[in-house]
Amino acid sequence: MARGLRKGLTSYGDEGFALFLRKAFIKAMGYSDDALDRPIVGITNTYSDYNPCHGNAPALVEAVKRGVMLAGAMPMVFPTISIHESFAHPTSMFLRNLMAMDTEEMIRAQPMDAVVVIGGCDKTLPAQIMAAASVDLPTVVVPVGPMVVGHHRGEVLGACTDCRRLWSAHRAGEIDEVEIETVNGRLAPSVGTCMVMGTASTMACITEAMGLSLPMSATIPAPHAERIRLAEASGKVAAKLAVEGGPRPSDLLTPKAFRNAMVVMQAIGGSTNGIVHLAAIAGRTPHRFALQTLDEIGREVPVLVDLKPSGAHYMEHFHHAGGVPRLLDQLGDLVDLDAPTVTGTTLREVVATAEDVPGQDVIRPRSAPIKAEGSMVVLHGNLAPGGAVLKQAAATERLLQHTGRAVVFDSVIDMAARIDDPDLDVTADDVLVLRNTGPKGAPGMPEAGYLPIPKKLGRQGVKDMVRISDARMSGTAFGTIVLHITPESAIGGPLALVRTGDMIRLDVAGRRIDLLVDDEELARRRANLPAEPVRPVPERGYARLYAQTVLQADEGCDFDFMVRKPDNAS
């Protein structure tokens, strides 16, 4: 089997010439024959001036290179797409599959015996792992790490749970323009991903739990020297993988690994976005992600990590309390500790070295959980025949059983135009409904599910309402919010049939979300739906590919032609 520079030669019809030409051109970079005869470790460079979450990527790249060379292999850095949550239009989710394709094809196209992927901001780690699962080249994942906390008026702040809380206070007139601008400069005091249990932290934690990254990789703060040392150690592991040929992603992404990921996602108070991404990763393997399994796990697994938005602390506190290894130790028999890791050890060996921090209260024992049940629940009913999700750990308990009148918004634009209208007919007991915000309808399934509280209600002190949509919600957000309603309204899902004034019942204990309208009336409404699609298929480019092939949320919003058939499928 070809290795190193001899791997994947460019097609000229003459392999000897192809290698000769490759060596001739790469020697222009000053490489010696000794360097070029080594196993090659590719290293993704996802740095971008548009991506402050990845601001430490250059330092991590250099550390990984150092680790690779210390272990006797040759590092080769190559760029890929970089996506930042607040800079990607229309949404970062719209571009996740493009990043996955870019990363996959660059790994395939260029000679490397192992690869280190460096990422962090919400959609980058999922995209990279989707790519790694498809290529199945030995891969080490290096998260960029969370930023450190900010401070304002003696209060600890974190992007972006506190930015949502304080912005809501500003909308309600409790914080003036001067103070909100001061807060704006203090919410994100360093490079790195959000320091609460948002999507970036969720994905980093489940990546570590699935054995794709080194122990403690999920929680070390981005600016800390320990993060640099972890990158160096990851480079050493990658060099070993390049020589030994494994373990590969297919060795690690097993049914037990996916189950462990679901257990950890429930126990950390994880982001609902993690459900979509885990489904997409599973779709690149012979295995599948089942919403029902996630819900069953949530009934058994308590929330043990006391982090915002479900709790009180931040990622650096989770790290100093022992990180994911200590959490796995507390979870005990709820996780399969015999699952392998990229280092060649099992999770059991990782847990055996977990630090025991006296007096810490961030990682709770199972006897004293933050929440008795897991972070997320899966709902069904006539509004969500394909499923919907709710982050109960960040919801208002009294609203988990609620019946209210629908107030419907047909799009994000419609919502923005009317939500703060003083004449909007809305009360705190109503259910805000947003539609046409799913994978196809928006497009890109934006994080618009966190519908703002109407300004006139916010000024009355209303902090939460039941809100439902086919959109997503940032993992940093909080509230009684039903998301990912499937099938989405833009393709004729039941959400398209809801009218303002209809009654909607949320029953979290019964795992249901229902529109209280009789079947005959719903049939009449369905017959009157417009024949034309809500959003016409774009004429060209990636947008056309996306619109024609993107799957629904329960299947991870991957492209239909990228999903691998299960091994027992015909």
N, C-alpha and C positions, 0 to 999 in steps of 0.2 A: 504493500500500500504506500502511495506517494506521501511524503512528509515535507514540511518546511517549504522552501522556495520551489520545490518540484511539484507541489500540490496544485491541482486545478490550472494547468498550463493554458495560456491563450491559444486559441485554435488558429494555427497557420498551416496545418497540414504537415508539419515537421516538428516533432516534439523537441528534438535536439536544438533546432534553431530557436524555438519558443523559449527554452530555458536560457540559451545563450543571450538572447535579446533581453529577457527579463533581468538577468544578472548585469548586463551591460548598462541598462538604464538605472537600476537601483544603485549601482556603484557610483553614479553621479552624485548620490547623496553622501558619499564618503565611507560607505560600509566596506569592511574587509571580508575576505573569503571566510575567515573564522566565524564572523558574525552571521554571514549568510548561510552557513552550513548548520546552524542551530535550529532546534524546533522553534516555531513562530507562535507567539501569543498576540492575537489582535486585541486592541483596546479601543473601545468606542469613545470618541470625544464629543460630548453633547453640550459643550460650552456655547453660550450665545449671549450677546449683549442684551437680548430680549428676555433672558431667563435668569433672574436673580437667584432663583432656587439652586441653580447649578453654578453659582459664582465661584465655588471652590473646586469645580471640576478640573481646571488646569493643575492644581496642586495634587489632586487625587491621581490624575493621569501620570504625573511625574513619579509619585510614590509607587504606583502599580508597576511602572517601567523599572524602577529600582528593584522591586521585589522579583520581577521576572528575570532580570539580569543577575541578581544575586543567586538565583537558582539555576543559572546556566542556559537560559533560553533567550530568544531574541524578541523584544517587544516591537510591535508595529502599530502605531496609532492611526486611526482613520475617523473621519467625521461622519456623523449622521444627522438627520433632522433633530431639532431640539424644540420641545413644545412647552410653553409656560401657560398656566391656567388663565391668567388675567390678560394675556397678550394675544391669544389665538382667536381669530374671527372665522366663522361665527362662534365656534366653541372648540375647546381642546379635544373633546370627544370626537368631533368630526375628523380630526387629523390623526387620532391614535392609530387607526389601521394603516394610514400612509406611513407613519413612523415604523410600524411593525414590518411593513413590506420593504421599506428602505433598509432597515437593519438586517432583515433576513437576506435580502439580495446582496448586500455588501459583504456579509459573512460568507455567503456562497461563492461570490465572484472573486474574492481575494484569498491568497494562500495563507492559511493559519491553521494551527493544530489545536488550538483552544482559543477562547475569547473571554475577555472581561468586559462586561457592559456596566457603564456608569450612568446612573439616572436617579431621579427622585420625584420631580414635580409630577403631579397626579397621574398623567397618562403615559409618562415615559417608562417607568418600570413595567407596567403591564405590556406596553408595546414591545419592549425588549425581551421580556420573558415569552411572549407569544412567538416572537421571531426565533428565540433560542429553542423553543419546543419544536418548531417546524424544521429547523436545520438539524437539530440534535447533535451539535458539536459540543464537546465539553465546555461548560460555561460557568463562570463565577460572576455573581451579581454584586456590585458595590453601590449601595445607596449613598447619595450625597450627604444625608443626615439632616436632622431638624435644626432650625435656627434656635438661638438662645432667647430667653424671655425678655420682654420690654417692661418698662415701669412708667406709671403716670399717677401722680398724686398719692404715692404710697401704695398703689395697687399694682399687682403683677398683671401684665397684659400678654396676650398671645394672638398672633394672626392664625386663623381668621375668626375664631369664635367671638373674641372680644371686639373685633371690628364690626361684626354683625350686631352684637349687643349694643355697642356704643352708637353705631349708625342709627339703629332703631330709636335710641334715646334722643338722638339729634332730630330725627323725623318727628318725634313726639314733642319737640320743643324743650326738652330737658337739658340739652347741651347746645351752646351757641356756636356760631361759625368760628370764632377764635379758638375755642377749646377743641373743636373737632379737627381743626387743622393741626393743632399741637399733637393731638392723639395720632393723627395720620403719620407723623414723623417718628413715633415711638412704638408702633405696633410690630414693625419688622426690623429689629435692631441689628441683624446680621444676615449674611447669606445663608441659604439652607431652606428646607421645606417648612411648612407650617408646623409649629411646635405643640399643636394640640392633636387629638386623635382624628385628624382629617383623612382624606384619601391617601395622601403621600405616606403618612405614618402607618396607616392600615396596611398598605401594600408592602412597606418595608418590613413590618412585623410578620405578615404571612409569608413573605419571601424567606425570611429567616426560619420560620416554622416549617417550611417545606424543604429546608436543607439546601437552598440554592445560594445562600450567602454565609459568611463566617459568623460565629457567635458574637453577639452584641452589635452586629452591623446595623440593626434597625434603629438604635436609640442614641448612639454616640452623637453629641451635637456637632454640627457641620464645622464650626471654627476650632474645635478642640484638636490638639496634637494627636490624641488617641485615634481620631478619624484617619489621619495620615498614616499612622502605624498600621491600622487595619487594612488600608489600601495596599501598603507594602506586603503585608502578610497574604492578601488576596492574590497579588502578583506571583508570590512564591507558590501558592496552591495551583494557580493556573499553569505555571511552568511544569509542575508535576503532572497535571492532567494532560498537557501537551505531549509528554513522553509516554505516559501510561495509557492514554486513550480513553480515560473515564475516571469517575462515573460521568455519564452523559445525562442530559435532562430527562431522557426516557427512563433512566434508572432511578431518578428522584421523583419525577412527577407521576406518582402511582396513586391508586385509590386511597391508600392510607395517608399519603401526603395531602391530598385534597381534603380529606376529612379533618386532618390536623389543622389545615388552614381555616376551615369553617369553625372549628372549635375555638381557635385563637381569635378569629374575627368576632365571634360572639363574646368572648371573655374580655376583650380590650375595649368594648364599646365602639366597634369599628364603623367605618363609613359604609353607607349603602352602596356607594360606587364600587366598593370591593366586590360586591355580588356580581355586578356586570363584568368586571375584569376577570374574576376567578372563572366565571362561565366561559369567557373568551379564551383564557389559557387552557382550560380543560378541553375546549373544542379543538385545540391544536394537537391533542393527544388522542389515544384510542378511548379515553374515558369521558365521562360526561358529568356535568354539574347539575344537581337536582334541587330545585327550590324547596321541595318537600323535605329533603334531607337537612337542609339548612334550618328549616323551622323546627324539625324534630330535635336537632342538636341544641337549638335555642331554648327548648323546654328543659333540657338537662344541665346546660352550662350556664353558670351565673356570670355576671360582669364582675371581674376581680380587680381591674385596673382603674384607679381613681383619677381619670384624666378628663379634661374638658373635651367635648361638650357634655359628656355624661356625668362627669365628676368635677374635681376642683384643681387638679395639678396639671403639669406640662411634661413634654417628652424628656427634658433633661432630668426631671425628678424621677421619671420611670427608669431612666438609665442608671441613675445613682442608687436606685433601689434594687438593681440587679438585672434589669432588662428582661428580654424574652426568656433567657434560660431560667431565671427565677420564677417567671410566670408559668413556664412549662412544669416546673417542679411543684408549684401549688396546684396545677390542674391534675397532676397525678395520673390516675387511670383513665381520665377523660381523653387523653392523647395517647397515640401509639408511639412510645419512646423507642421502639425498635426500627423506626423509619431511618433510612440512611441520609447522610449529608454529603455535600460536595467535598468536604475534607477527607472523606473515607471513614469517618466515625459515625456513630448513631446518635440520635437525640438523647438517648440514655446517657451516653458518655458526656454530652454537652451539659446535661442537667447535673451530673455528678460534680461538675466544677463550678456550678452556679454560686455566686456570692450571696452569703446570708448577711443582710445589713440590719444590725440591731436598731429597733425603734422605727424603721421605715413604715409608712402607712399608705404607700402608693399602690403596692401589690398586695391585695388582701388575701387572707386564707379563705378557703371555701366555706369555713364556718362563719365568716363575717363578710359576705360579699357586698359590693355597692348596690347591685340589683340581684334579686333572687333568680331571675331568668336572664337569658342572653340579650344582647344588644338589639337584635332585629327579629321581626316576625314577618311571615309571609301570609298574605291575605288572598282569598278568592271570593267569588260571589258574582252576581250578574253584571257588576261593573268591571270585573277583572277576571274573566274566565281563564286567562293564561297566567294570572298571578299579579300581585302587587306587593310592595314591601313598605314597612314602616319601622323607623328606628325608635323602638319603645323606650330605650334607655335615655333618650333625649326628649321624650314627649311629656306632656302634662297628664298626670295620672287620671284626673277627673274626666279628661276628654277621650280616654281610651274606650269608653262606652258612650256613644253620643249619636243623637239623631238631630239633624238640622236641615234648614232650607238651603238649597243650592243657589249660589251667586256665581254665574258662569262668565268666564272670559274666553274668547275664541282664539286668542293668540297672545304672545308676549306684548305685542304692540297694543292690542286692545286693553290688556291689563294695565300697561303703563299709562295709557290715556285716561282710564277711568278709576283706578284704585283709590286715588286721593280726591276724587270729586266730592265736594261736600254734600251733593245731592244723591250720591250713590245710596241705593236702598240696601243697607247692610247692618246687621247687628252682630254682637259677639257670639251669638249662638248659631249663626249661619255657617255654612260650609263653603269655603272659597274653592272654585273649580277652574282649573286652567287646562285647556286642551290644545291640540295641534302643536305639541312641544316634544313629540317623541323622536325616535331615530330618523324617520323620514319626514315628519311634519314640520320640524323646526327650520332646517335640518340639524342633525347632530345632537339631539337630545340634550339641550342646555341645562345648566344648573339653575333653572327657573322655578323648580318645585318649591323653593323657599319663598312663597308669595309673601310680600310685605303685608303687615297688618295695615288696613286702611288708616290713613293719617287721623281721621276724626275719631276712630276707635282707640288708636294709640294714645291720643291726648286724653282719653277717658281712663287710661291705665290698663287697657287690654294688652296683654303680653303674648297670648297664644290663641289660635283658633284652629279648628280642623281645616286642613288644606289638602286637596287631592289633585293629581295631574299625571300625565304620561311622561313628564320630565324627570330629571335627576335633581339631587340636592347635594351641595357640598357636604363632605363629612364633618366640616367644622360647624355646620349649622345645627339648630335645635328647634324643637317644636313638634306638634302633633300633625305630621305631614305624611300622607300616603303618596308613594312614588311608583314610577315604572309600571303604571297600569298597562296591562298587555291583554289583547292587542291594542296598539295605539289608535287614537281617534282618527288620524289622517288616513288610515287604511280601513276605516269603517268599524273600529272598535266601539264598544258600548258607550264610552265616554262621549262619542259624537252625538249621542241621542239625548244627553242631559239638557234640560232647559231650566233657566232661572225660575225658582219657585218649587221645583221638585224637591221631595224629601230624600235625604241620603242617610243611611244608617251605617255607622262604624262600630264594629263589635270585635275588638282585638282579642278578647278571651276566646271567642268563637272563630277567630281568624277569618272574618268576613267583612266585605265592603259591598253594600247593596244599594241600588236605586229603587226606591219604593214606588214604582210605577208598574201597572199591570202589563202583562205580556202583549195583549192586543194593542194597547197604545204604543208600546215600543215597536211593534211590528209596523204600525202606521207611520211612525217617525222614520223608521229605517227605509220604508218605501219612498219616502220623500227626500232622502239624502241626495245631494247633488251627484250626478253621474261622473262629473269631471273630478280628478284628484285635487286635494286641497293645494298641493304644491306640484306644479308641472315638473316633469323630469328635465333637468338642465340639458342643454344641447351638446356640451363637450366636456372633456377633461375629467379630472378626479371627481368633481361634483356629480357628473353623470354616472360614473362607476359606483359612487357611494349610493346614490338614489336608487339605482337598479338592483343592487346586490346586498345592501345592509340588512342584517337580521334584527329581530326584536330583542328587547332587553333580556328576556329569560334565556336567550341563546348567546348573550354577551355582546350583541351589536357588532359582531365580526362580519366579514363578507361571506356570503354563502359558499363561494368557491374556495375559500381558505380553510374551511372546517374539514378536519380529517374524519373519515368514516370510522366508527368503532370496528375493532378487529373482527367481530362476529357479523358485521353488516355485509350484505351481498354487493 
